[in-house]
Amino acid sequence: MRTANTAPPLPGLVWCQRRTRSRPAPSDHGQVPEGRTSRPALPGRLTPVGRGGRSPDRGQCPAMEAVRVQPVDLERLAGLLPADRVVRLEAAVEQARAAFGDRVVWHVNATARGGGVAEMLQTLLAYAQGAGIESRWRVLAGDPEFFAVTKRLHNVLHGEPGDGGPLGPAERDHYEQVLRANLADLAGQVSPGDIVLLHDPQTAGLAAGLRALGARVVWRCHVGRDLADDVTRLGWDFLRPYVSHAEAVVFSRREYAPDWVDDDTLWVIPPSIDPLAVKNMALAPELVVGILARVGLVTDGGRESAVDFLRRDGSPGTVRSHRRSGGLLQDTGPPPPDVPLVVQVSRWDRLKDMAGVMEGFVRAVEDDDLLGAHLVLAGPEVSGVADDPEGAQVLSDCREEWRHLGAAVRGRVHLACIPMDDVDENAIIVNALQRYAAVVVQKSLVEGFGLTVTEALWKGRPVVASRLGGIQDQIVDGRDGLLVDDPYDIEEFAAALRRPLADAALAARLGAAAHARVLEEYVGDRHLEQYVDLFSALVRGTDPGGPRTGGPAVDGR
C-alpha cells in the first residue's frame, strides 16, 4: 500500500523544498479550533513550482474560499430514523472520535453553491461538526480557462464530447498551473495525518501534493457512465496520472470506475439527502403556495405579502419577491394556480436535456389537454454557478427553442432561473416548487446519480425519469416512479408523462412508495457511516478497500 510520505509529485512538475515558520491553523472563524494546538510546519514542506522552476503566479488566481458550515446536532436526524439505525449511527460517531483523534477532515470541491455536491457537503459537514468531528470545506479558485477544461472533462466522462475542445498538453499545463496555486493555499493549512476528500475532476491534480504533505487522500468522483467508450477514455487518460496518487477512490456506482482502478482502493458510496435541510423539510401547503406566489412562479392575484421561513442555522429568513430584478421567469407570465405543473429542476446543462423535456411535454399535451397542465423548467441563475461556463448558452438555446413553439402551447411552458446569492432562499424555492408539482421529471441523457430525483421522491412526488446511471438505482419502474428506457425517444417520454397526469391513483401510489424508498436507502446516516468506515481504515493504515457491510446499494466495498 502506498504511504503518505512516498508519493511522487504531479507528473510533469518540479518540486522544491522551503522552510516555513510554525503558525496556527485558522478555523473558518480565524481562530485555532478548541482542542487543537498550533501546527508546526513540516521540515522541508514541499512547495510546487512550475516547469523550469517557475513559481505559480498567485495573481492569476484568487485564494481558495473557506466555506463556513454551522454544526447541526445529529439528534435532529436521529429523530427520523428507526431505533436500529440510531444505534448504528451512534456507534459510527464513537468509532470516528476514537479513530480520528485531532485530525481534521477536509473536503475540497469546485463550488460552494449550485449542484448536488455542494448541497451534500453542506449537510454532511454540518452533521459531522455537530458530532464533534472537525471538518472543513475549501473551494478551488480557478479562472475561466480552468473551468472550461474541467467542464470538458465532466462532459467526456459522461460520454459526451461537450464543446469538442482538446484535452492535450496545453490543457494539462493550465490545469496543473491552477492547482499548484491552490495547493500552495492548502499547504499552510493541512497537517500531516489529516484526511482530505477531493471531489470530482477539478481537484484530482491535488492528490500527489497533498500526500507529499503527509495527508491521507481520497478522491471521490460524482460523475460517470455505465459503459466506457472512446470518449470516456479521453477523460480517464487525462485524469489517471493524478487519481493514481489517491489512497482510495469513491464512485456512486461500481460501473463508473475505469478498469485501471484497483479493487483494493475502490469504494462505492451512493449520495444521500438530508430530509431536514431547507430544500427537503416539510412545508405546509399554504406556505408552498405563498412562496411560489411571492417569487412569481404561480399567479398570486396581485398579492405582495412577505413569506418567512427558517434557515438551516435556525435564524429567520424572508423570501424576496425578485420582481425589481425582472423576476425568475424568463419570457412568460406565471402559470395559473389551479393547473397541474410538470417540473424539472436541474442545472442548465445539455446533458439534462431541458429542450427535450420541452419537446416531450408538448407531445404529451398536444392531443389531450391533460387538465391544462403547464411545464416549468427551473435551473440556477446562470451567473451563480462558478464551475459551469456553459450554463448561459444552454439557457439561451432553451429560450430560442421556446420561441419556436406553437402559440397555443408556448404560454404553458415556463423557464425559470432561481437566484443563487442566498443558498437557503434558493433551497426553499426549489422545495416549494417540487412539492407543488403534479409530476417531477428528470429526462437526463446521462446522469451520475440524480439528487433532484431523490429530493422529489422524498417529497412523495410521482417521478418520470430516464433509466440510466444512479436514477435506475433509486427507482423501481412502476413501483417508486416511472422510467423511460431511451431518453432520446420523445414519444416514450411523452407516453410516460401522460400516465400520472391522467391517473391520480397511480400518481398517489407512486408518491407514497417513493418517500418510503428514500427513507430506507438514501438518507445521510448511511452516507456518514460509510465515510467513517473508509476514513477509519485510512488512519489505521490498513487497506482502505476491504468489504463494507451494511448500508443499502453498497455492493460489498
C-alpha positions as CSV (number, residue, x, y, z in Angstrom):
1,M,0.0,0.0,0.0
2,R,1.3,3.5,-0.8
3,T,2.1,5.6,2.2
4,A,1.5,9.3,2.5
5,N,5.2,10.3,2.5
6,T,6.3,8.5,-0.6
7,A,4.0,9.8,-3.3
8,P,5.8,11.3,-6.2
9,P,4.8,14.8,-7.3
10,L,2.3,15.6,-10.0
11,P,3.6,14.2,-13.3
12,G,5.4,16.9,-15.2
13,L,6.0,19.1,-12.2
14,V,9.3,20.1,-10.5
15,W,9.2,20.4,-6.7
16,C,11.5,22.2,-4.3
17,Q,11.7,22.5,-0.6
18,R,11.5,25.5,1.6
19,R,11.4,26.2,5.3
20,T,8.2,27.7,6.7
21,R,7.6,29.2,10.1
22,S,5.2,27.5,12.5
23,R,1.8,29.2,12.6
24,P,-1.6,28.3,13.9
25,A,-4.1,26.9,11.5
26,P,-7.1,29.3,11.3
27,S,-10.5,27.9,11.6
28,D,-13.3,29.2,9.4
29,H,-13.6,32.0,12.0
30,G,-9.9,32.8,12.1
31,Q,-9.2,31.1,15.4
32,V,-7.3,27.9,16.4
33,P,-10.2,25.4,17.0
34,E,-10.7,24.3,20.5
35,G,-8.8,21.2,21.4
36,R,-6.1,21.7,18.7
37,T,-2.7,23.2,19.1
38,S,-1.0,25.4,16.5
39,R,0.6,23.4,13.7
40,P,4.3,23.2,13.2
41,A,5.3,23.4,9.7
42,L,6.7,20.3,8.1
43,P,10.5,20.4,7.9
44,G,11.1,20.9,4.2
45,R,7.5,21.3,3.4
46,L,7.0,20.8,-0.3
47,T,6.0,23.7,-2.4
48,P,5.2,23.3,-6.1
49,V,6.9,25.2,-8.8
50,G,6.2,25.2,-12.5
51,R,8.2,23.7,-15.3
52,G,11.6,25.1,-15.4
53,G,11.4,26.2,-11.8
54,R,8.8,28.9,-12.3
55,S,6.7,29.6,-9.2
56,P,2.9,29.7,-9.7
57,D,1.6,33.1,-10.4
58,R,-0.8,33.9,-7.5
59,G,-2.0,36.9,-9.4
60,Q,-3.8,34.7,-11.9
61,C,-5.9,33.0,-9.3
62,P,-7.5,34.3,-6.1
63,A,-7.2,32.4,-2.8
64,M,-9.4,29.4,-2.1
65,E,-12.7,30.0,-0.5
66,A,-13.3,28.8,3.0
67,V,-17.0,27.8,3.4
68,R,-18.4,28.1,6.8
69,V,-20.7,25.3,7.9
70,Q,-22.8,25.6,11.1
71,P,-22.8,22.5,13.2
72,V,-26.1,20.6,13.4
73,D,-26.9,18.1,16.2
74,L,-27.2,14.6,15.0
75,E,-30.2,14.2,17.3
76,R,-32.2,16.1,14.6
77,L,-31.5,13.4,12.1
78,A,-31.9,10.6,14.6
79,G,-35.5,11.7,15.2
80,L,-36.4,10.5,11.7
81,L,-34.7,7.1,11.9
82,P,-35.8,3.7,13.3
83,A,-34.2,2.6,16.5
84,D,-31.7,0.2,15.0
85,R,-30.3,2.9,12.7
86,V,-30.0,5.3,15.5
87,V,-27.9,2.8,17.4
88,R,-25.7,2.2,14.3
89,L,-25.2,5.9,13.8
90,E,-24.2,6.4,17.4
91,A,-21.7,3.6,17.1
92,A,-20.2,5.2,14.0
93,V,-19.8,8.5,15.8
94,E,-17.9,6.8,18.6
95,Q,-15.8,5.0,16.1
96,A,-14.9,8.2,14.3
97,R,-14.0,10.1,17.5
98,A,-11.7,7.2,18.6
99,A,-10.1,6.7,15.2
100,F,-9.7,10.3,14.0
101,G,-8.3,11.9,17.2
102,D,-7.4,15.6,16.5
103,R,-7.2,15.1,12.7
104,V,-9.2,17.4,10.5
105,V,-11.3,16.0,7.7
106,W,-11.0,18.4,4.7
107,H,-13.4,18.5,1.7
108,V,-12.2,20.2,-1.5
109,N,-14.5,20.9,-4.4
110,A,-15.1,23.4,-7.2
111,T,-18.1,25.4,-6.0
112,A,-19.9,26.4,-2.7
113,R,-23.3,26.6,-4.3
114,G,-25.1,25.1,-7.2
115,G,-25.3,21.4,-7.8
116,G,-25.6,18.3,-5.7
117,V,-22.0,18.1,-4.4
118,A,-22.2,21.4,-2.7
119,E,-25.6,20.6,-1.2
120,M,-24.3,17.3,0.2
121,L,-21.3,18.9,1.7
122,Q,-23.4,21.5,3.4
123,T,-25.4,18.7,5.0
124,L,-22.7,16.1,5.8
125,L,-20.2,18.6,7.2
126,A,-22.9,20.1,9.4
127,Y,-23.7,16.8,11.0
128,A,-20.0,15.8,11.3
129,Q,-19.3,19.1,13.1
130,G,-22.3,18.6,15.3
131,A,-20.9,15.1,16.2
132,G,-17.6,16.7,17.2
133,I,-15.6,15.6,14.1
134,E,-13.7,18.6,12.9
135,S,-14.5,19.1,9.2
136,R,-13.5,21.9,6.9
137,W,-14.5,22.8,3.4
138,R,-12.4,24.6,0.8
139,V,-13.4,25.6,-2.7
140,L,-11.0,25.8,-5.6
141,A,-10.0,29.1,-7.1
142,G,-9.8,29.0,-10.8
143,D,-10.0,31.1,-13.9
144,P,-12.4,30.6,-16.9
145,E,-9.9,28.6,-18.9
146,F,-9.5,26.1,-16.0
147,F,-13.3,25.7,-15.6
148,A,-13.6,25.3,-19.4
149,V,-11.1,22.4,-19.2
150,T,-12.9,20.8,-16.2
151,K,-16.3,21.2,-17.8
152,R,-14.9,19.4,-20.9
153,L,-13.7,16.6,-18.5
154,H,-17.1,16.5,-16.9
155,N,-18.7,16.0,-20.4
156,V,-16.4,13.4,-21.7
157,L,-16.6,11.3,-18.5
158,H,-20.3,11.2,-19.3
159,G,-19.5,10.0,-22.9
160,E,-20.4,13.4,-24.5
161,P,-17.9,15.5,-26.5
162,G,-19.2,18.8,-25.0
163,D,-17.6,21.7,-26.7
164,G,-15.3,19.3,-28.6
165,G,-12.2,21.1,-27.4
166,P,-8.9,19.3,-26.8
167,L,-7.5,17.7,-23.6
168,G,-3.9,17.9,-24.7
169,P,-0.6,19.2,-23.3
170,A,-1.7,22.9,-23.2
171,E,-4.9,22.0,-21.2
172,R,-2.9,19.8,-18.9
173,D,-0.4,22.6,-18.3
174,H,-3.1,25.0,-17.4
175,Y,-4.9,22.5,-15.2
176,E,-1.7,21.9,-13.2
177,Q,-0.8,25.6,-13.0
178,V,-4.2,26.5,-11.4
179,L,-3.9,23.5,-9.0
180,R,-0.4,24.5,-8.0
181,A,-1.7,27.8,-6.7
182,N,-4.5,26.1,-4.8
183,L,-2.1,23.6,-3.3
184,A,0.1,26.5,-2.0
185,D,-3.0,27.7,-0.1
186,L,-3.7,24.2,1.3
187,A,-0.1,23.7,2.3
188,G,-0.4,26.2,5.1
189,Q,-3.5,24.6,6.5
190,V,-3.4,20.8,6.1
191,S,-1.4,18.9,8.8
192,P,0.2,15.5,8.5
193,G,-2.3,12.8,9.1
194,D,-5.3,15.0,8.2
195,I,-7.8,13.3,5.9
196,V,-8.6,15.1,2.6
197,L,-11.5,14.2,0.4
198,L,-11.2,15.6,-3.1
199,H,-14.3,15.9,-5.1
200,D,-14.5,15.4,-8.9
201,P,-12.1,16.0,-11.8
202,Q,-11.4,19.6,-10.8
203,T,-9.5,18.5,-7.7
204,A,-7.8,15.3,-8.8
205,G,-4.5,17.1,-9.5
206,L,-4.1,18.0,-5.8
207,A,-3.7,14.3,-4.7
208,A,0.1,13.9,-5.1
209,G,1.0,17.2,-3.5
210,L,-1.3,16.6,-0.5
211,R,0.1,13.2,0.1
212,A,3.6,14.7,0.0
213,L,2.4,16.9,2.9
214,G,1.5,13.8,4.8
215,A,-2.3,13.9,4.3
216,R,-4.4,10.8,3.7
217,V,-6.1,11.5,0.4
218,V,-9.3,10.1,-1.0
219,W,-10.7,11.1,-4.4
220,R,-14.4,11.0,-5.0
221,C,-16.0,11.1,-8.5
222,H,-19.6,12.0,-8.6
223,V,-20.0,11.6,-12.4
224,G,-19.6,8.7,-14.7
225,R,-21.1,6.5,-17.4
226,D,-22.2,2.9,-17.1
227,L,-20.4,1.8,-20.4
228,A,-16.9,3.1,-21.2
229,D,-16.2,4.2,-24.8
230,D,-13.5,6.2,-26.7
231,V,-14.9,9.5,-25.4
232,T,-14.9,8.5,-21.7
233,R,-11.4,7.1,-22.1
234,L,-10.2,10.6,-23.2
235,G,-11.2,11.9,-19.8
236,W,-9.8,9.0,-17.8
237,D,-6.5,9.1,-19.7
238,F,-6.2,12.8,-18.7
239,L,-7.1,12.1,-15.0
240,R,-5.2,8.8,-14.5
241,P,-1.8,10.3,-13.6
242,Y,-3.5,12.3,-10.8
243,V,-6.1,9.9,-9.5
244,S,-3.4,7.1,-9.2
245,H,-2.0,9.0,-6.2
246,A,-5.1,8.8,-4.1
247,E,-5.2,6.1,-1.4
248,A,-8.8,5.4,-2.0
249,V,-11.3,6.3,-4.8
250,V,-15.0,6.6,-4.3
251,F,-17.7,6.3,-7.0
252,S,-21.5,6.4,-6.8
253,R,-21.7,3.2,-8.9
254,R,-19.2,0.5,-9.4
255,E,-19.8,0.7,-13.2
256,Y,-18.3,4.2,-13.2
257,A,-14.9,3.1,-12.1
258,P,-12.4,2.8,-15.0
259,D,-10.8,-0.7,-15.3
260,W,-7.4,0.5,-14.1
261,V,-8.8,1.4,-10.6
262,D,-7.6,-1.4,-8.3
263,D,-10.5,-3.1,-6.4
264,D,-8.4,-2.8,-3.2
265,T,-8.8,1.0,-3.4
266,L,-12.4,1.2,-4.7
267,W,-15.3,2.2,-2.6
268,V,-18.9,2.5,-3.8
269,I,-20.8,5.1,-1.8
270,P,-24.1,6.4,-3.2
271,P,-25.1,10.0,-2.4
272,S,-27.8,11.0,0.1
273,I,-30.1,13.8,1.1
274,D,-30.9,15.4,4.4
275,P,-34.6,15.3,4.9
276,L,-34.3,18.2,7.4
277,A,-32.4,20.6,5.1
278,V,-34.2,23.7,3.9
279,K,-34.6,22.1,0.5
280,N,-36.3,19.0,1.8
281,M,-38.0,19.9,5.1
282,A,-41.8,19.6,5.4
283,L,-43.8,22.6,4.2
284,A,-47.5,23.3,4.8
285,P,-49.5,23.6,1.6
286,E,-50.3,27.2,2.2
287,L,-46.6,28.0,2.7
288,V,-45.8,26.3,-0.6
289,V,-48.3,28.4,-2.5
290,G,-47.2,31.5,-0.6
291,I,-43.5,31.0,-1.6
292,L,-44.2,30.4,-5.2
293,A,-46.6,33.3,-5.4
294,R,-44.1,35.6,-3.7
295,V,-41.4,34.9,-6.3
296,G,-43.8,34.9,-9.2
297,L,-43.8,31.2,-10.1
298,V,-47.6,30.9,-9.8
299,T,-50.2,33.6,-10.3
300,D,-50.8,35.4,-7.0
301,G,-53.8,37.6,-7.7
302,G,-51.7,40.8,-7.1
303,R,-50.7,39.9,-3.5
304,E,-47.2,41.1,-2.4
305,S,-47.2,39.6,1.1
306,A,-43.8,38.6,2.6
307,V,-43.1,35.0,3.3
308,D,-40.8,34.0,6.2
309,F,-39.0,30.7,6.6
310,L,-36.5,29.1,8.9
311,R,-32.9,28.9,7.7
312,R,-30.7,25.9,8.3
313,D,-28.9,27.6,11.2
314,G,-32.2,28.3,12.9
315,S,-32.3,32.0,12.0
316,P,-35.3,33.6,10.3
317,G,-35.3,34.2,6.6
318,T,-37.6,36.1,4.2
319,V,-38.3,35.1,0.6
320,R,-37.7,38.1,-1.6
321,S,-40.1,38.9,-4.5
322,H,-37.3,39.4,-7.1
323,R,-39.7,41.5,-9.2
324,R,-37.4,44.5,-9.3
325,S,-34.7,42.4,-10.9
326,G,-37.0,41.2,-13.6
327,G,-38.4,38.1,-11.8
328,L,-37.5,34.4,-12.1
329,L,-39.4,33.6,-15.2
330,Q,-37.6,34.4,-18.5
331,D,-40.2,35.0,-21.1
332,T,-43.7,34.3,-19.8
333,G,-46.0,35.2,-17.0
334,P,-46.6,32.6,-14.2
335,P,-48.9,29.7,-14.6
336,P,-52.3,30.0,-13.0
337,P,-52.7,28.4,-9.5
338,D,-55.3,25.8,-10.4
339,V,-53.4,23.8,-13.1
340,P,-51.1,20.8,-12.6
341,L,-47.4,21.6,-13.0
342,V,-44.8,19.3,-14.6
343,V,-41.4,20.3,-13.2
344,Q,-37.8,19.6,-13.9
345,V,-35.2,21.2,-11.7
346,S,-31.5,20.9,-12.8
347,R,-28.5,22.9,-14.0
348,W,-28.6,24.5,-17.4
349,D,-26.6,21.6,-18.7
350,R,-27.0,19.9,-22.2
351,L,-26.9,16.5,-20.5
352,K,-30.1,17.4,-18.5
353,D,-31.9,17.8,-21.9
354,M,-34.2,20.7,-20.9
355,A,-35.0,21.2,-24.6
356,G,-36.0,17.5,-24.8
357,V,-38.3,17.9,-21.8
358,M,-39.9,20.8,-23.5
359,E,-40.5,18.8,-26.7
360,G,-41.8,15.8,-24.8
361,F,-44.2,17.9,-22.8
362,V,-45.6,19.5,-26.0
363,R,-46.1,16.0,-27.5
364,A,-47.8,14.8,-24.3
365,V,-50.4,17.5,-24.3
366,E,-51.0,18.2,-28.0
367,D,-53.7,15.5,-28.4
368,D,-55.1,15.7,-24.9
369,D,-55.4,18.8,-22.7
370,L,-54.4,16.8,-19.6
371,L,-56.1,19.1,-17.2
372,G,-54.4,22.1,-18.8
373,A,-51.0,21.1,-17.4
374,H,-48.1,23.6,-17.5
375,L,-44.3,22.9,-17.6
376,V,-41.7,24.7,-15.5
377,L,-38.1,24.1,-16.3
378,A,-36.1,25.5,-13.4
379,G,-32.4,26.0,-13.2
380,P,-30.0,28.2,-11.3
381,E,-29.4,31.9,-12.2
382,V,-26.6,31.3,-14.6
383,S,-24.0,33.7,-13.1
384,G,-24.3,31.9,-9.7
385,V,-22.5,28.6,-10.6
386,A,-18.8,29.3,-10.9
387,D,-17.7,25.9,-12.3
388,D,-20.2,25.7,-15.2
389,P,-19.3,28.0,-18.1
390,E,-21.8,26.5,-20.4
391,G,-24.9,27.4,-18.4
392,A,-25.7,30.7,-20.1
393,Q,-25.5,29.2,-23.6
394,V,-27.7,26.3,-22.7
395,L,-30.3,28.6,-21.2
396,S,-30.1,30.8,-24.3
397,D,-30.7,27.8,-26.5
398,C,-33.7,26.7,-24.5
399,R,-35.2,30.2,-24.8
400,E,-34.7,30.0,-28.5
401,E,-36.4,26.6,-28.7
402,W,-39.3,28.1,-26.6
403,R,-39.8,30.9,-29.1
404,H,-40.3,28.3,-31.9
405,L,-43.1,26.5,-30.0
406,G,-46.7,26.9,-31.3
407,A,-48.5,29.9,-29.9
408,A,-51.1,27.7,-28.2
409,V,-48.6,25.8,-26.1
410,R,-46.0,28.4,-25.7
411,G,-47.9,30.0,-22.8
412,R,-47.9,26.7,-21.0
413,V,-44.1,26.4,-20.9
414,H,-42.0,28.4,-18.4
415,L,-38.3,28.8,-18.0
416,A,-37.2,29.9,-14.5
417,C,-33.8,31.0,-13.1
418,I,-33.6,30.5,-9.3
419,P,-31.3,33.1,-7.6
420,M,-28.1,31.6,-6.1
421,D,-26.9,34.5,-3.9
422,D,-28.8,33.2,-0.9
423,V,-28.4,29.4,-0.6
424,D,-31.3,28.9,1.9
425,E,-33.7,31.1,-0.2
426,N,-32.8,29.1,-3.3
427,A,-33.4,25.9,-1.4
428,I,-36.8,26.9,0.0
429,I,-38.0,28.0,-3.5
430,V,-36.9,24.6,-5.0
431,N,-38.5,22.8,-2.1
432,A,-41.8,24.6,-2.7
433,L,-41.7,24.1,-6.5
434,Q,-41.1,20.3,-6.2
435,R,-43.8,19.9,-3.6
436,Y,-46.3,21.9,-5.7
437,A,-45.5,19.8,-8.8
438,A,-48.1,17.3,-10.0
439,V,-45.2,15.4,-11.7
440,V,-41.4,15.8,-11.4
441,V,-39.3,14.7,-14.4
442,Q,-35.6,14.1,-14.9
443,K,-35.0,13.4,-18.6
444,S,-31.3,13.4,-18.4
445,L,-29.3,12.0,-21.3
446,V,-26.6,10.9,-18.8
447,E,-26.8,11.1,-15.0
448,G,-24.2,10.4,-12.4
449,F,-26.8,9.9,-9.6
450,G,-29.6,12.4,-9.8
451,L,-30.1,14.0,-6.4
452,T,-33.1,16.1,-7.8
453,V,-34.7,12.7,-8.3
454,T,-34.0,11.7,-4.7
455,E,-35.4,15.1,-3.5
456,A,-38.6,14.7,-5.4
457,L,-39.1,11.1,-4.3
458,W,-38.7,12.2,-0.7
459,K,-41.4,14.7,-1.2
460,G,-43.8,12.0,-2.4
461,R,-44.0,13.2,-5.9
462,P,-44.6,10.9,-8.9
463,V,-41.3,11.0,-10.9
464,V,-40.8,10.2,-14.6
465,A,-37.1,9.8,-15.3
466,S,-34.5,8.3,-17.6
467,R,-33.4,4.7,-16.9
468,L,-29.7,5.3,-16.6
469,G,-26.9,6.0,-14.1
470,G,-27.9,6.3,-10.5
471,I,-31.6,7.0,-11.3
472,Q,-32.1,3.4,-12.1
473,D,-30.8,2.5,-8.6
474,Q,-33.3,4.8,-7.0
475,I,-36.5,3.9,-8.9
476,V,-38.0,0.5,-9.4
477,D,-40.1,1.1,-12.5
478,G,-43.8,1.1,-11.8
479,R,-43.3,0.9,-8.0
480,D,-41.4,4.1,-6.9
481,G,-41.7,6.0,-10.2
482,L,-41.7,5.6,-14.0
483,L,-38.6,5.0,-16.0
484,V,-38.0,5.8,-19.7
485,D,-35.7,3.3,-21.4
486,D,-34.4,5.6,-24.1
487,P,-34.1,9.3,-23.1
488,Y,-33.8,10.3,-26.7
489,D,-37.2,8.7,-27.5
490,I,-39.6,11.7,-27.2
491,E,-42.7,9.6,-27.8
492,E,-41.7,7.2,-25.0
493,F,-41.2,10.1,-22.6
494,A,-44.5,11.7,-23.6
495,A,-46.4,8.5,-23.0
496,A,-44.8,8.0,-19.6
497,L,-45.6,11.6,-18.6
498,R,-49.3,11.2,-19.6
499,R,-49.8,8.3,-17.1
500,P,-49.5,10.1,-13.8
501,L,-51.1,13.3,-15.2
502,A,-54.2,11.3,-16.3
503,D,-54.3,8.8,-13.3
504,A,-54.5,10.4,-9.9
505,A,-54.5,7.0,-8.1
506,L,-51.3,6.0,-9.9
507,A,-49.7,9.3,-9.0
508,A,-50.6,8.9,-5.3
509,R,-49.3,5.2,-5.2
510,L,-46.0,6.1,-6.8
511,G,-45.5,9.1,-4.5
512,A,-46.1,7.1,-1.3
513,A,-43.7,4.3,-2.3
514,A,-41.1,6.9,-3.4
515,H,-41.0,8.6,0.0
516,A,-40.5,5.2,1.8
517,R,-37.7,4.3,-0.7
518,V,-35.7,7.3,0.1
519,L,-36.1,7.0,3.9
520,E,-34.9,3.4,3.7
521,E,-31.9,3.9,1.4
522,Y,-30.8,7.5,0.7
523,V,-30.8,9.4,4.0
524,G,-27.4,10.8,5.3
525,D,-26.9,8.3,8.2
526,R,-25.8,5.6,5.8
527,H,-23.6,8.0,3.9
528,L,-21.9,9.2,7.1
529,E,-21.3,5.6,8.3
530,Q,-19.6,4.7,5.1
531,Y,-17.3,7.6,5.3
532,V,-16.4,6.7,8.9
533,D,-15.5,3.2,7.8
534,L,-13.4,4.5,4.9
535,F,-11.6,7.2,6.9
536,S,-11.0,4.8,9.9
537,A,-9.3,2.3,7.6
538,L,-7.1,5.1,6.3
539,V,-5.9,6.3,9.6
540,R,-5.3,2.8,10.9
541,G,-3.0,2.4,7.9
542,T,-4.9,-0.7,6.7
543,D,-6.0,-1.4,3.2
544,P,-8.9,1.1,2.6
545,G,-10.6,-1.3,0.2
546,G,-11.9,-4.2,2.2
547,P,-15.5,-5.3,2.4
548,R,-18.1,-2.8,3.6
549,T,-21.1,-4.4,5.3
550,G,-24.4,-2.7,5.9
551,G,-25.9,0.2,4.1
552,P,-28.1,-0.1,1.0
553,A,-26.9,0.0,-2.6
554,V,-23.4,-1.0,-1.5
555,D,-22.0,-3.9,-3.5
556,G,-19.5,-5.2,-1.0
557,R,-17.0,-2.4,-1.0
